[in-house]
Amino acid sequence: MLRHPFPRLFGAACLALGLMLGALQPARAQGAELPPLALKRGVNVLGYDPIWKDPAQARFQMRHLRLIREGGFDHVRLNLHAFEHMDAQGQLPASWFKTLDEVLAASLNAGLQVIIDQHNFMDCAKAIDTCRSKLKAFWRQVAPRYKDAPDAVLFEILNEPNGAADPLWNDILAENLQIIRASNPKRRVVVGPKFWNSMDHLDSLQLPEGDRNLVVTFHYYSPFPFTHQGAHWVEELKNTSGVTWGTAAEQEQIKKDFDKVRAWAQKTGRPILLGEFGALETGPLAQRVAWTSAVARAAEARGFGWTYWQFDSDFIVWDMKADGWVKPILNALVPSPGAPAAAMAARSDPALEHLINVNKVSAWSVYGEGQSTQQVACDAAGKTCLRVALTGKRANPWDIGAIAPITGDIRKGDKLQVLLWARLETDDPKAQVQVPLSLQLGAPPYTAVLSGSAMLTSKLEPVVLNGTAQVDQPAGTVNLSVQIGQVGQPLWLSAPFVLRNYTPAK
């Protein structure tokens, strides 16, 4: 991740062997199906998580690895800041290795390939002698420990060499590769060029011609003023906002850049991994989605694997507070059928930048007795509605309800807008039923944040609710609710849209 612009050894080895066999063998014993060895779609994880200092405080849970696999990814890149955990002799503690063993085993059991990435790039940029010593100490411990791990485990010597490491990078690469090859002669090792793994420095790499188990990586955050606008760690951009992306020339530039990388790969016969790319949340969402999709598709079109930066913390694809995917970014990375067109359409619809819920029919959850649901084709946004079949009226409207979670936070004073399409399933043109509609807390006492009602008829018509939030509500605590216990007949609901502070252009 570009954070700037520019008798003891024997005992440890025995401990390592025992822990490794205990932690990694379950991946084989349980028969996990690992993907083909080509890296395709991945995500960076655990770079800035408390798990490495206190597992009890971890944001990231082992269940997330299974969710990553189910989300359409085939590998993870573990970003290890190992230097800060070393003692004066460069030794890593057993507790740190215990956590790494658990993460590796859980990743393999989830069916994911794993890149062990030594991520102390800024330490190496500032103090090269200390870095050089610690980096060798790291691989002297890690490489033998995992020499019997499945082929799905890869090593990455050092993330983004830069600064003081640049003029010495080929020497540093060679000495650490030699350490790794002593115990792992055929394991895949990820290596990248100097100057932050810049594609412009691929020609500077000096790789052993006979070692064909090397995967060459580069990182891509171009144009930097767009992807890093508002980044507090970039002095010249920390107060920048409103930088846009998406012109034909800008889209074409990605293709030209990746064509250069492909030409280098064809010349050298080396496989390519786009090890990092992403656009910070401070940029406009629709354009971030379009950029992310353009980069991922350009990489795939040229046979590059890619690893998105990153799962959580910043540049996120997973919202820890909402405990769910950031769907626009996930869909840009791993599109479902029809998603690419939707992503490009989103670039031209500024309203979707204000969306604080998942605008899909599948977001609805219907509770209560005497009802069943199915998705049906309709003429509303998304061309799909949820048909709710009701066998009869209930005593109270809230006895049966449809709810959809609000994934974004709500702040006092926010202008909120709810929009969906709904109808009664009837041929009676005079039929109409009024139903309560609200944004309300998802737990007792179910206090309303915004409330109103909607009149349903035989026509599929828009339902609108507007208002102002009176108090703050954290992300994931509010639901959109339609109470339908007294409707007494089938009805249709479209995907819901909940917007915060959206003002239509005049």
KAGILIN-V753720 format. One record per residue. RES is the residue in one letter. D_FIRST is the distance of its C-alpha to the first C-alpha in Angstrom with 2 decimals. Layout:
res	d_first
RES	D_FIRST
RES	D_FIRST
This chain:
res	d_first
M	0.00
L	3.81
R	5.89
H	8.86
P	10.61
F	11.51
P	38.03
R	34.28
L	32.36
F	35.00
G	34.86
A	31.11
A	31.44
C	34.15
L	32.20
A	29.20
L	31.55
G	33.19
L	30.11
M	28.53
L	31.73
G	32.12
A	28.67
L	27.93
Q	31.45
P	31.68
A	29.32
R	32.11
A	35.01
Q	34.11
G	33.83
A	30.35
E	29.92
L	26.80
P	25.59
P	26.29
L	24.19
A	22.54
L	19.02
K	19.15
R	17.22
G	14.65
V	12.14
N	9.45
V	11.44
L	12.42
G	9.46
Y	11.19
D	14.62
P	17.89
I	19.05
W	18.33
K	20.64
D	23.05
P	23.11
A	25.63
Q	23.14
A	20.56
R	19.35
F	18.48
Q	21.76
M	22.75
R	24.30
H	20.95
L	20.58
R	23.87
L	22.88
I	19.75
R	22.19
E	24.70
G	22.23
G	22.16
F	19.24
D	20.15
H	17.28
V	14.54
R	11.74
L	12.27
N	9.50
L	12.11
H	12.29
A	15.76
F	16.91
E	17.84
H	20.08
M	22.02
D	25.52
A	27.14
Q	27.83
G	24.29
Q	25.35
L	23.36
P	25.53
A	27.15
S	25.83
W	22.18
F	23.19
K	25.23
T	22.27
L	20.36
D	23.64
E	24.04
V	20.65
L	21.29
A	24.83
A	24.03
S	21.48
L	24.13
N	26.83
A	24.99
G	25.00
L	21.32
Q	20.03
V	17.49
I	14.90
I	14.90
D	11.61
Q	12.04
H	8.82
N	10.61
F	9.21
M	10.50
D	13.71
C	14.29
A	13.82
K	16.44
A	18.91
I	19.08
D	22.32
T	21.27
C	18.00
R	20.10
S	22.54
K	20.21
L	18.25
K	21.68
A	22.85
F	20.02
W	20.90
R	24.60
Q	24.39
V	22.02
A	23.40
P	27.06
R	26.38
Y	25.11
K	27.27
D	29.32
A	26.59
P	26.80
D	25.41
A	22.91
V	20.85
L	18.58
F	17.07
E	13.93
I	14.88
L	11.77
N	8.08
E	7.62
P	11.08
N	11.98
G	14.75
A	17.51
A	16.20
D	16.60
P	20.42
L	20.66
W	17.97
N	20.57
D	22.68
I	19.98
L	19.09
A	22.83
E	23.77
N	21.29
L	22.14
Q	25.74
I	25.21
I	23.71
R	26.46
A	29.15
S	28.73
N	26.77
P	28.42
K	27.36
R	24.16
R	21.36
V	18.72
V	15.40
V	14.92
G	13.13
P	14.22
K	13.70
F	12.31
W	8.56
N	9.89
S	11.81
M	14.55
D	16.91
H	17.01
L	17.84
D	21.42
S	20.67
L	19.87
Q	22.92
L	23.21
P	26.39
E	28.36
G	29.97
D	26.86
R	26.20
N	24.06
L	20.84
V	18.17
V	16.32
T	12.75
F	11.08
H	8.14
Y	9.64
Y	9.31
S	12.92
P	14.84
F	12.38
P	15.13
F	15.37
T	11.88
H	11.16
Q	14.80
G	15.53
A	12.19
H	13.87
W	11.56
V	12.36
E	16.07
E	17.41
L	15.94
K	16.31
N	19.84
T	19.36
S	20.27
G	22.15
V	20.25
T	21.28
W	20.55
G	22.82
T	25.50
A	26.90
A	25.65
E	22.03
Q	22.30
E	23.98
Q	21.33
I	18.82
K	21.67
K	22.46
D	18.99
F	18.90
D	22.50
K	21.63
V	19.26
R	22.04
A	24.58
W	22.82
A	22.56
Q	26.24
K	27.27
T	25.74
G	26.14
R	22.63
P	20.88
I	17.54
L	14.50
L	11.98
G	9.21
E	6.70
F	8.21
G	9.25
A	11.19
L	11.42
E	14.71
T	16.34
G	17.16
P	20.26
L	19.97
A	22.21
Q	20.38
R	16.93
V	18.75
A	20.33
W	17.22
T	15.47
S	18.77
A	19.29
V	16.09
A	16.75
R	20.41
A	19.99
A	18.01
E	20.69
A	23.48
R	22.59
G	22.28
F	18.51
G	17.00
W	13.77
T	11.28
Y	10.17
W	7.16
Q	8.83
F	12.35
D	12.84
S	11.93
D	10.53
F	10.12
I	12.63
V	14.95
W	17.02
D	18.88
M	19.80
K	22.62
A	24.19
D	23.47
G	22.80
W	20.67
V	19.60
K	22.03
P	21.33
I	17.70
L	18.93
N	21.79
A	19.70
L	17.81
V	20.94
P	23.88
S	27.30
P	30.35
G	30.66
A	27.19
P	26.03
A	29.02
A	28.42
A	24.84
M	26.23
A	29.09
A	26.82
R	25.51
S	29.09
D	29.88
P	28.55
A	30.23
L	27.63
E	25.00
H	27.26
L	27.59
I	27.28
N	28.55
V	28.26
N	30.68
K	32.03
V	35.46
S	33.96
A	32.78
W	36.46
S	37.96
V	41.77
Y	43.72
G	47.45
E	50.43
G	52.14
Q	49.25
S	47.27
T	44.53
Q	43.49
Q	41.40
V	43.55
A	43.19
C	43.81
D	43.52
A	41.01
A	37.35
G	35.65
K	39.12
T	39.23
C	40.96
L	41.59
R	45.30
V	46.53
A	49.99
L	52.08
T	55.38
G	56.93
K	56.60
R	55.59
A	57.01
N	53.96
P	51.29
W	48.53
D	49.98
I	47.86
G	44.63
A	41.54
I	38.31
A	34.77
P	31.88
I	30.18
T	26.46
G	25.64
D	26.97
I	30.16
R	30.99
K	34.49
G	35.67
D	33.49
K	35.51
L	35.34
Q	36.54
V	37.31
L	38.33
L	39.52
W	42.48
A	45.24
R	48.78
L	51.65
E	52.59
T	56.18
D	58.57
D	60.26
P	59.43
K	60.66
A	58.54
Q	56.21
V	54.55
Q	52.71
V	49.71
P	47.74
L	44.14
S	41.70
L	38.29
Q	38.88
L	37.37
G	36.68
A	38.55
P	41.98
P	43.52
Y	41.73
T	42.03
A	41.75
V	39.07
L	40.76
S	43.90
G	46.29
S	48.00
A	48.15
M	51.24
L	50.88
T	53.27
S	53.84
K	51.55
L	47.75
E	46.98
P	44.09
V	43.88
V	42.40
L	41.76
N	40.70
G	40.50
T	38.76
A	37.00
Q	38.92
V	36.50
D	32.82
Q	31.84
P	28.55
A	26.65
G	28.37
T	31.72
V	33.60
N	35.15
L	36.96
S	40.44
V	43.38
Q	46.50
I	48.75
G	51.22
Q	54.20
V	53.43
G	55.47
Q	54.49
P	51.49
L	48.88
W	45.74
L	42.41
S	39.66
A	35.94
P	35.47
F	33.52
V	32.80
L	31.52
R	30.76
N	31.81
Y	32.35
T	34.87
P	36.03
A	36.17
K	39.76
